[in-house]
Amino acid sequence: MANPKFILDLNVGRLAKWLRIMGYDAFFVPGIEDGELVCLAQEEGRILLTRDRFIMKRCIVTTGELGALLIESESLEDQLLQVVETYHLNTQEEFSCCIECNVSLTNVTREQVQERVPPFVFQSQEEFMECPSCLKLYWRGTHWHNMLKELAMIGEVEW
């Protein structure tokens, strides 16, 4: 599967952030009803990630019309590993979308962000990205390095 798109239900919502960090389209809206979630997944060609066994028993899932994966573990690390192994995911496009909005990031110049970042960040960083939707800024600081370490500990990142 070249570039899978995912939709996540409430019981695996934290997983969306990590799929986004890896560069995958991971749609998550808290509070969406199961029926609406399933319809949206089908309309947009998304793979449904869930811990809800009742969703997995729906006809659209059992017939294979809708791709879905029953997430077995409560552990976030195990959940991520299950998705990575099942769909053979990698991190070639890591940090390319907003972890909040699921929108592709755009490059911005240092000058464009000078007034929006702390002075130390402005002095120490050369590259910045911005979410065109929520305007959140990203750079390769300590949070970025910490996320890389967490992904490496799970084992799906080869640096």
Accessible surface in RSA format (square Angstrom, percent):
REM  Atomic radii and reference values for relative SASA: ProtOr
REM  Chains: A
REM  Algorithm: Lee & Richards
REM  Probe-radius: 1.40
REM  Slices: 20
REM RES _ NUM      All-atoms   Total-Side   Main-Chain    Non-polar    All polar
REM                ABS   REL    ABS   REL    ABS   REL    ABS   REL    ABS   REL
RES MET A   1   150.54  78.0  76.72  50.8  73.82 175.8  87.28  74.2  63.26  83.8
RES ALA A   2   108.32  99.6  65.09 100.4  43.23  98.3  77.98 109.8  30.34  80.4
RES ASN A   3   117.80  81.2  99.43  96.1  18.37  44.2  25.34  61.0  92.46  89.4
RES PRO A   4     8.93   6.5   1.15   1.1   7.77  28.2   6.88   5.7   2.04  12.7
RES LYS A   5    77.56  37.8  74.75  45.9   2.81   6.7  38.76  34.9  38.81  41.3
RES PHE A   6     0.00   0.0   0.00   0.0   0.00   0.0   0.00   0.0   0.00   0.0
RES ILE A   7     0.26   0.1   0.26   0.2   0.00   0.0   0.26   0.2   0.00   0.0
RES LEU A   8     0.15   0.1   0.00   0.0   0.15   0.4   0.00   0.0   0.15   0.4
RES ASP A   9     8.47   5.9   8.11   8.1   0.36   0.9   5.77  13.6   2.70   2.7
RES LEU A  10   120.89  67.3 106.36  76.1  14.53  36.5 106.36  74.7  14.53  39.1
RES ASN A  11    74.59  51.4  48.28  46.7  26.31  63.3  37.44  90.1  37.15  35.9
RES VAL A  12     3.04   2.0   0.00   0.0   3.04   7.3   3.04   2.6   0.00   0.0
RES GLY A  13    10.73  13.2   0.00   N/A  10.73  13.2   4.53  12.4   6.20  13.9
RES ARG A  14   165.45  69.5 153.99  78.5  11.46  27.3  84.64 115.7  80.81  49.0
RES LEU A  15     0.00   0.0   0.00   0.0   0.00   0.0   0.00   0.0   0.00   0.0
RES ALA A  16     2.73   2.5   2.73   4.2   0.00   0.0   2.73   3.8   0.00   0.0
RES LYS A  17    86.40  42.1  85.01  52.2   1.39   3.3  36.34  32.7  50.06  53.3
RES TRP A  18    19.88   8.0  19.88   9.6   0.00   0.0  14.27   7.6   5.61   9.1
RES LEU A  19     0.00   0.0   0.00   0.0   0.00   0.0   0.00   0.0   0.00   0.0
RES ARG A  20    17.13   7.2  17.13   8.7   0.00   0.0   0.00   0.0  17.13  10.4
RES ILE A  21     0.17   0.1   0.00   0.0   0.17   0.4   0.17   0.1   0.00   0.0
RES MET A  22     1.42   0.7   0.00   0.0   1.42   3.4   0.00   0.0   1.42   1.9
RES GLY A  23    20.24  25.0   0.00   N/A  20.24  25.0   0.43   1.2  19.81  44.4
RES TYR A  24    17.87   8.3  17.31   9.9   0.56   1.5   7.87   5.9  10.00  12.3
RES ASP A  25    48.11  33.7  40.20  40.0   7.91  18.7  20.20  47.5  27.90  27.8
RES ALA A  26     0.00   0.0   0.00   0.0   0.00   0.0   0.00   0.0   0.00   0.0
RES PHE A  27    58.43  29.2  58.43  36.2   0.00   0.0  58.43  35.4   0.00   0.0
RES PHE A  28    50.90  25.5  35.82  22.2  15.08  39.2  35.88  21.8  15.02  43.0
RES VAL A  29    62.44  41.1  59.34  53.7   3.10   7.5  59.92  52.1   2.52   6.8
RES PRO A  30    88.49  64.5  72.55  66.1  15.94  57.9  72.82  60.1  15.67  97.4
RES GLY A  31    61.05  75.3   0.00   N/A  61.05  75.3  38.42 105.4  22.64  50.7
RES ILE A  32    34.00  19.3  11.53   8.6  22.47  54.2  18.35  13.2  15.64  42.5
RES GLU A  33   126.30  72.5 123.36  93.3   2.94   7.0  49.70  96.1  76.60  62.5
RES ASP A  34    52.01  36.4  49.28  49.1   2.73   6.4   9.01  21.2  43.01  42.9
RES GLY A  35    29.99  37.0   0.00   N/A  29.99  37.0  25.66  70.4   4.33   9.7
RES GLU A  36   103.99  59.7  94.57  71.5   9.42  22.4  35.28  68.2  68.71  56.1
RES LEU A  37     1.95   1.1   1.95   1.4   0.00   0.0   1.95   1.4   0.00   0.0
RES VAL A  38     7.75   5.1   7.75   7.0   0.00   0.0   7.75   6.7   0.00   0.0
RES CYS A  39    69.40  52.5  67.54  75.3   1.86   4.4  14.03  35.6  55.37  59.7
RES LEU A  40    38.15  21.2  37.00  26.5   1.15   2.9  37.74  26.5   0.41   1.1
RES ALA A  41     0.00   0.0   0.00   0.0   0.00   0.0   0.00   0.0   0.00   0.0
RES GLN A  42    77.02  43.1  60.75  44.4  16.27  38.7  20.61  43.9  56.41  42.8
RES GLU A  43   139.39  80.0  98.89  74.8  40.50  96.4  46.94  90.8  92.45  75.5
RES GLU A  44    65.19  37.4  53.95  40.8  11.25  26.8  29.02  56.1  36.17  29.5
RES GLY A  45    59.85  73.8   0.00   N/A  59.85  73.8  37.93 104.1  21.92  49.1
RES ARG A  46    20.87   8.8  17.73   9.0   3.14   7.5   0.37   0.5  20.49  12.4
RES ILE A  47    13.34   7.6  13.33   9.9   0.00   0.0  13.34   9.6   0.00   0.0
RES LEU A  48     0.00   0.0   0.00   0.0   0.00   0.0   0.00   0.0   0.00   0.0
RES LEU A  49     0.00   0.0   0.00   0.0   0.00   0.0   0.00   0.0   0.00   0.0
RES THR A  50     0.00   0.0   0.00   0.0   0.00   0.0   0.00   0.0   0.00   0.0
RES ARG A  51    70.28  29.5  55.16  28.1  15.12  36.0  11.32  15.5  58.96  35.7
RES ASP A  52    29.16  20.4  22.74  22.6   6.42  15.2   9.83  23.1  19.33  19.3
RES ARG A  53   139.23  58.5 136.40  69.5   2.82   6.7  53.39  73.0  85.84  52.0
RES PHE A  54   158.97  79.5 153.50  95.1   5.47  14.2 153.91  93.3   5.05  14.5
RES ILE A  55     0.71   0.4   0.56   0.4   0.16   0.4   0.62   0.4   0.10   0.3
RES MET A  56    43.03  22.3  36.56  24.2   6.47  15.4  36.58  31.1   6.45   8.5
RES LYS A  57   145.58  71.0 125.67  77.1  19.90  47.4  79.29  71.4  66.28  70.6
RES ARG A  58    92.83  39.0  85.46  43.6   7.37  17.6  27.97  38.2  64.87  39.3
RES CYS A  59    93.55  70.8  83.84  93.5   9.71  22.8  39.10  99.1  54.45  58.7
RES ILE A  60    31.91  18.2  27.64  20.6   4.27  10.3  29.84  21.5   2.07   5.6
RES VAL A  61    16.33  10.7   7.53   6.8   8.80  21.2   7.53   6.5   8.80  23.9
RES THR A  62    93.10  66.2  54.63  55.4  38.47  91.7  51.74  69.5  41.36  62.5
RES THR A  63    93.44  66.5  54.52  55.3  38.91  92.7  61.91  83.2  31.53  47.7
RES GLY A  64    57.21  70.6   0.00   N/A  57.21  70.6  30.80  84.5  26.41  59.2
RES GLU A  65   116.55  66.9  83.05  62.8  33.51  79.8  38.27  74.0  78.29  63.9
RES LEU A  66     6.89   3.8   4.11   2.9   2.78   7.0   5.00   3.5   1.89   5.1
RES GLY A  67    39.54  48.8   0.00   N/A  39.54  48.8  30.08  82.5   9.46  21.2
RES ALA A  68    23.24  21.4   0.00   0.0  23.24  52.9   0.00   0.0  23.24  61.6
RES LEU A  69    25.66  14.3  25.18  18.0   0.48   1.2  25.66  18.0   0.00   0.0
RES LEU A  70    26.48  14.7  23.71  17.0   2.77   7.0  23.71  16.7   2.77   7.4
RES ILE A  71     2.14   1.2   0.00   0.0   2.14   5.1   0.00   0.0   2.14   5.8
RES GLU A  72   102.31  58.7  85.02  64.3  17.29  41.2  46.45  89.8  55.86  45.6
RES SER A  73    29.27  24.7  21.99  29.3   7.28  16.8  22.18  47.2   7.09   9.9
RES GLU A  74   148.24  85.1 122.93  93.0  25.31  60.3  42.05  81.3 106.19  86.7
RES SER A  75    42.81  36.2  31.27  41.7  11.53  26.6  34.60  73.7   8.21  11.5
RES LEU A  76    27.23  15.2  24.50  17.5   2.73   6.9  25.00  17.6   2.23   6.0
RES GLU A  77    92.38  53.0  91.51  69.2   0.87   2.1  39.42  76.2  52.97  43.2
RES ASP A  78    73.95  51.8  69.46  69.1   4.49  10.6  13.04  30.7  60.91  60.7
RES GLN A  79    10.12   5.7  10.10   7.4   0.03   0.1   0.03   0.1  10.10   7.7
RES LEU A  80     1.55   0.9   1.55   1.1   0.00   0.0   1.55   1.1   0.00   0.0
RES LEU A  81    57.78  32.2  57.78  41.3   0.00   0.0  57.78  40.6   0.00   0.0
RES GLN A  82    39.34  22.0  34.27  25.0   5.07  12.1  26.49  56.4  12.85   9.7
RES VAL A  83     0.00   0.0   0.00   0.0   0.00   0.0   0.00   0.0   0.00   0.0
RES VAL A  84    10.84   7.1  10.42   9.4   0.42   1.0  10.42   9.1   0.42   1.1
RES GLU A  85   109.83  63.1  95.92  72.6  13.92  33.1  41.64  80.5  68.20  55.7
RES THR A  86    60.58  43.1  37.50  38.0  23.08  55.0  34.53  46.4  26.05  39.4
RES TYR A  87    32.49  15.2  26.81  15.3   5.68  14.8  21.39  16.1  11.11  13.7
RES HIS A  88   155.84  85.2 131.49  91.4  24.36  62.3  93.28  96.1  62.56  72.8
RES LEU A  89    13.26   7.4   1.94   1.4  11.32  28.5   2.35   1.6  10.91  29.4
RES ASN A  90    62.24  42.9  61.63  59.6   0.60   1.5  25.43  61.2  36.80  35.6
RES THR A  91    13.64   9.7  10.30  10.4   3.34   8.0   0.42   0.6  13.22  20.0
RES GLN A  92   145.70  81.5 114.38  83.6  31.32  74.6  39.76  84.6 105.94  80.3
RES GLU A  93   113.46  65.1 108.33  82.0   5.13  12.2  43.31  83.8  70.15  57.3
RES GLU A  94    35.16  20.2  24.92  18.9  10.25  24.4   0.36   0.7  34.81  28.4
RES PHE A  95    18.50   9.3  13.35   8.3   5.15  13.4  15.82   9.6   2.68   7.7
RES SER A  96    38.18  32.3  31.72  42.3   6.45  14.9  29.05  61.9   9.13  12.8
RES CYS A  97    12.75   9.6  11.06  12.3   1.70   4.0   9.06  23.0   3.69   4.0
RES CYS A  98     0.00   0.0   0.00   0.0   0.00   0.0   0.00   0.0   0.00   0.0
RES ILE A  99    28.25  16.1  21.58  16.1   6.68  16.1  21.58  15.5   6.68  18.1
RES GLU A 100   107.73  61.9  83.84  63.4  23.89  56.9  23.51  45.5  84.23  68.8
RES CYS A 101    44.36  33.6  19.65  21.9  24.71  58.1  11.27  28.6  33.09  35.7
RES ASN A 102    26.02  17.9   8.59   8.3  17.43  42.0   3.42   8.2  22.60  21.8
RES VAL A 103    52.88  34.8  48.78  44.2   4.10   9.9  52.88  45.9   0.00   0.0
RES SER A 104    79.14  66.9  73.13  97.6   6.01  13.8  34.33  73.1  44.81  62.8
RES LEU A 105    24.44  13.6   2.60   1.9  21.84  54.9   2.60   1.8  21.84  58.8
RES THR A 106    67.51  48.0  62.41  63.3   5.11  12.2  59.91  80.5   7.60  11.5
RES ASN A 107   130.55  90.0 104.20 100.7  26.36  63.5  30.24  72.8 100.31  97.0
RES VAL A 108    24.18  15.9  12.67  11.5  11.51  27.7  16.98  14.8   7.20  19.5
RES THR A 109    74.91  53.3  68.10  69.0   6.81  16.2  71.67  96.3   3.24   4.9
RES ARG A 110    53.80  22.6  51.43  26.2   2.37   5.6  12.28  16.8  41.52  25.2
RES GLU A 111   124.84  71.7 107.15  81.1  17.70  42.1  61.48 118.9  63.37  51.7
RES GLN A 112   114.35  63.9  87.45  63.9  26.90  64.0  38.85  82.7  75.50  57.3
RES VAL A 113     0.84   0.5   0.84   0.8   0.00   0.0   0.84   0.7   0.00   0.0
RES GLN A 114    85.76  48.0  77.39  56.6   8.37  19.9   7.87  16.7  77.89  59.1
RES GLU A 115   164.20  94.3 129.68  98.1  34.52  82.2  64.59 124.9  99.61  81.3
RES ARG A 116   115.38  48.4  82.06  41.8  33.32  79.3  54.98  75.1  60.40  36.6
RES VAL A 117    12.38   8.1   0.35   0.3  12.03  29.0   2.81   2.4   9.57  25.9
RES PRO A 118    74.70  54.4  67.64  61.7   7.06  25.7  74.13  61.2   0.57   3.5
RES PRO A 119   102.42  74.6  96.26  87.7   6.17  22.4 102.42  84.6   0.00   0.0
RES PHE A 120   150.45  75.3 146.13  90.5   4.32  11.2 147.66  89.5   2.79   8.0
RES VAL A 121    18.00  11.8  17.98  16.3   0.02   0.0  18.00  15.6   0.00   0.0
RES PHE A 122    33.12  16.6  33.12  20.5   0.00   0.0  33.12  20.1   0.00   0.0
RES GLN A 123   135.56  75.8 109.82  80.3  25.74  61.3  35.95  76.5  99.61  75.5
RES SER A 124    54.02  45.7  21.19  28.3  32.83  75.6  29.19  62.2  24.83  34.8
RES GLN A 125    32.71  18.3  31.68  23.2   1.03   2.4   1.03   2.2  31.68  24.0
RES GLU A 126   128.18  73.6 110.96  83.9  17.23  41.0  56.36 109.0  71.83  58.6
RES GLU A 127   125.78  72.2 117.86  89.2   7.92  18.8  47.31  91.5  78.47  64.1
RES PHE A 128     1.70   0.8   0.00   0.0   1.70   4.4   0.31   0.2   1.39   4.0
RES MET A 129    35.70  18.5  35.70  23.6   0.00   0.0  14.95  12.7  20.76  27.5
RES GLU A 130    24.77  14.2  24.77  18.7   0.00   0.0   0.11   0.2  24.65  20.1
RES CYS A 131     0.00   0.0   0.00   0.0   0.00   0.0   0.00   0.0   0.00   0.0
RES PRO A 132    71.88  52.4  44.38  40.5  27.50 100.0  49.51  40.9  22.36 139.0
RES SER A 133    72.62  61.4  37.87  50.5  34.75  80.1  16.56  35.3  56.07  78.5
RES CYS A 134    57.95  43.8  27.25  30.4  30.70  72.2  32.87  83.3  25.08  27.0
RES LEU A 135    99.50  55.4  95.40  68.3   4.10  10.3  95.61  67.1   3.89  10.5
RES LYS A 136    80.45  39.2  70.84  43.5   9.61  22.9  50.04  45.0  30.41  32.4
RES LEU A 137    22.83  12.7   9.82   7.0  13.01  32.7   9.82   6.9  13.01  35.0
RES TYR A 138    33.59  15.7  30.74  17.5   2.84   7.4  33.59  25.2   0.00   0.0
RES TRP A 139    75.81  30.4  59.50  28.8  16.32  38.3  49.20  26.2  26.61  43.2
RES ARG A 140   107.55  45.2 101.29  51.6   6.26  14.9  27.30  37.3  80.25  48.6
RES GLY A 141    13.48  16.6   0.00   N/A  13.48  16.6  13.22  36.3   0.26   0.6
RES THR A 142   103.00  73.3  98.10  99.5   4.90  11.7  77.19 103.7  25.81  39.0
RES HIS A 143   145.35  79.4 144.32 100.3   1.02   2.6  97.52 100.5  47.82  55.6
RES TRP A 144    33.69  13.5  32.95  15.9   0.74   1.7  32.87  17.5   0.82   1.3
RES HIS A 145    87.05  47.6  86.02  59.8   1.03   2.6  54.30  56.0  32.74  38.1
RES ASN A 146    74.11  51.1  72.94  70.5   1.17   2.8  18.35  44.2  55.77  53.9
RES MET A 147    29.05  15.0  29.05  19.2   0.00   0.0  26.57  22.6   2.48   3.3
RES LEU A 148    23.62  13.2  23.13  16.5   0.50   1.2  23.41  16.4   0.21   0.6
RES LYS A 149   135.13  65.9 130.96  80.4   4.17   9.9  84.91  76.4  50.22  53.5
RES GLU A 150    73.66  42.3  73.17  55.4   0.49   1.2  18.53  35.8  55.13  45.0
RES LEU A 151     0.01   0.0   0.01   0.0   0.00   0.0   0.01   0.0   0.00   0.0
RES ALA A 152    43.78  40.3  29.21  45.1  14.58  33.2  29.49  41.5  14.29  37.8
RES MET A 153   156.83  81.2 119.37  79.0  37.46  89.2  89.17  75.8  67.66  89.6
RES ILE A 154    31.09  17.7  13.90  10.4  17.19  41.4  19.96  14.4  11.14  30.2
RES GLY A 155    52.95  65.3   0.00   N/A  52.95  65.3  25.07  68.8  27.88  62.4
RES GLU A 156    22.33  12.8   2.27   1.7  20.06  47.8  10.50  20.3  11.83   9.7
RES VAL A 157    13.24   8.7   0.00   0.0  13.24  31.9   0.00   0.0  13.24  35.9
RES GLU A 158   170.32  97.8 137.06 103.7  33.26  79.2  55.55 107.5 114.76  93.7
RES TRP A 159   168.79  67.7  90.81  44.0  77.99 183.1 117.08  62.4  51.71  83.9
END  Absolute sums over single chains surface
CHAIN  1 A     9222.8       7305.9       1916.9       4856.3       4366.6
END  Absolute sums over all chains
TOTAL          9222.8       7305.9       1916.9       4856.3       4366.6
